Amino acid sequence: MEQVREHLLKSEASEIATFVSWMSRTSVIDGLPFFDVPVFNMTGAHDAIVPPSDPSLLPRVHTVILDKVDRLISTFLLFGPLTPPRKQSLTNRARSHPLVNAMPAGIK
C-alpha cells in the first residue's frame, strides 16, 4: 500500500482525473452473476462504485461494510502507516485538544 501511495503522489493530477472519470462511466454489474470465484468485498456504507446493497449480484461473495472508510483512507494518505509510536503521539495530541477535554467522560 505504501508503494501505491508513493506512486499516487508522483502521478499527474490529469491522469488521476481521467482514471476517475473512466471508472465513473464503467460498470461490470451486468457480468457479476457470471463471476464464479470467491470474492471478498470490502466497501463503504455509501460507496457509489461498489454499492453494498445487493450481494446476490456475486454468487460467491462475502461483503464487509466498513463505516468511515473515507476518513481511514484519507488519514492513511495524509500520514502514511500509523506505527504504534506515531499512533500514540496522535492520540495524545487529540486527547490534549480543548474540545476533546470539554466532552462528557463517556464520549472520549
C-alpha positions in Angstrom: 0.0 0.0 0.0 2.9 2.3 0.7 4.1 1.9 -2.9 0.6 2.8 -4.2 0.6 5.9 -2.0 4.0 6.9 -3.3 3.0 6.3 -6.9 -0.2 8.4 -6.5 1.9 11.3 -5.0 4.1 11.2 -8.1 1.1 11.0 -10.6 -0.2 13.8 -12.7 -3.5 15.1 -11.5 -4.9 14.9 -15.0 -4.1 11.2 -15.2 -5.9 10.6 -11.9 -8.9 12.7 -13.1 -9.0 10.7 -16.3 -9.0 7.4 -14.5 -11.7 8.5 -12.0 -13.8 9.7 -14.9 -13.4 6.4 -16.7 -14.3 4.5 -13.5 -17.4 6.6 -13.1 -18.6 5.7 -16.5 -17.6 2.0 -16.4 -19.8 -0.8 -14.9 -19.4 -4.5 -14.8 -22.6 -5.1 -12.8 -24.3 -7.0 -15.6 -21.5 -9.5 -15.7 -21.1 -10.1 -11.9 -23.5 -13.1 -11.7 -21.1 -14.9 -14.0 -18.0 -14.5 -11.8 -17.5 -18.0 -10.4 -14.7 -17.2 -8.0 -14.7 -16.4 -4.3 -14.9 -12.6 -3.7 -14.1 -10.7 -0.6 -15.9 -7.3 -1.0 -14.9 -4.5 1.4 -17.0 -1.5 0.7 -18.1 1.7 2.4 -21.7 2.1 3.5 -22.2 4.8 0.9 -19.8 3.6 -1.8 -21.1 4.8 -5.2 -18.7 2.4 -7.2 -19.3 -0.8 -5.3 -22.6 -0.4 -3.5 -23.2 -2.9 -0.7 -27.0 -3.1 -1.3 -27.2 -6.3 -3.4 -24.7 -9.1 -2.5 -26.7 -11.5 -4.7 -25.0 -10.0 -7.7 -22.0 -12.1 -7.0 -22.7 -15.7 -6.3 -19.7 -16.3 -4.1 -19.3 -13.0 -2.3 -18.5 -12.2 1.3 -19.3 -8.5 1.9 -17.9 -6.4 4.8 -19.3 -2.9 5.1 -16.9 -0.5 6.5 -18.2 2.7 8.1 -15.9 5.7 7.9 -13.8 4.3 5.0 -13.2 7.7 3.5 -11.7 9.0 6.8 -9.5 6.0 7.2 -8.1 6.2 3.7 -7.7 10.0 3.9 -5.7 9.6 7.2 -3.5 6.9 5.6 -2.8 9.0 2.5 -2.0 12.1 4.7 0.0 10.4 7.4 1.1 7.1 6.0 1.0 3.9 8.1 0.4 4.6 11.7 3.2 2.8 13.6 2.4 2.3 17.3 4.6 5.3 18.4 3.0 7.6 15.7 -0.5 6.4 16.7 0.2 7.1 20.3 1.6 10.5 19.5 -1.6 11.5 17.5 -3.8 10.0 20.3 -2.0 12.0 22.9 -2.3 15.2 20.9 -6.0 14.6 20.3 -6.7 14.0 24.0 -5.0 17.2 24.9 -7.2 19.2 22.5 -9.5 21.6 24.4 -12.6 20.3 22.6 -11.9 16.7 23.5 -11.4 17.7 27.2 -14.7 19.5 27.1 -16.7 16.4 26.1 -18.6 14.3 28.6 -16.5 11.5 30.1 -18.2 8.6 28.3 -17.6 10.0 24.8 -13.8 10.3 24.8 
